[in-house]
Amino acid sequence: MKISRHARNNMRLYKISEKDILDTIESADASSREGDKVVALRKFRNRFSHYPLKVVYETVGNEHFVVTVYPLKGKMWRGNRES
């Protein structure tokens, strides 16, 4: 897995680990395609202020290239919030 500089900066900012990214890619709660990119969302219990983690990546050959990653805040997520 390769990670862009932008994604690495967000990882530091939001305390996101590579394992969080892999878990999201491998076990997404929801995913969609936007051109060549895949947008994967995964909710982590008691992490990221109960917002899902959004990972945007491309698959080149057998390798994932993570473009960006961040907690998805706001009205765009329609999943249930757990207290």
ZIPE-V625859 format. One record per run of one state. SS is the DSSP state (helix for helix, strand for strand, loop for the rest). FROM is the first residue (numbers start at 0). LEN is the number of residues. If there is no record, write none. Layout:
SS,FROM,LEN
SS,FROM,LEN
This chain:
loop,0,1
strand,1,2
loop,3,1
helix,4,10
loop,14,3
helix,17,9
loop,26,3
strand,29,5
loop,34,2
strand,36,6
loop,42,5
helix,47,3
loop,50,2
strand,52,8
loop,60,2
strand,62,9
loop,71,12
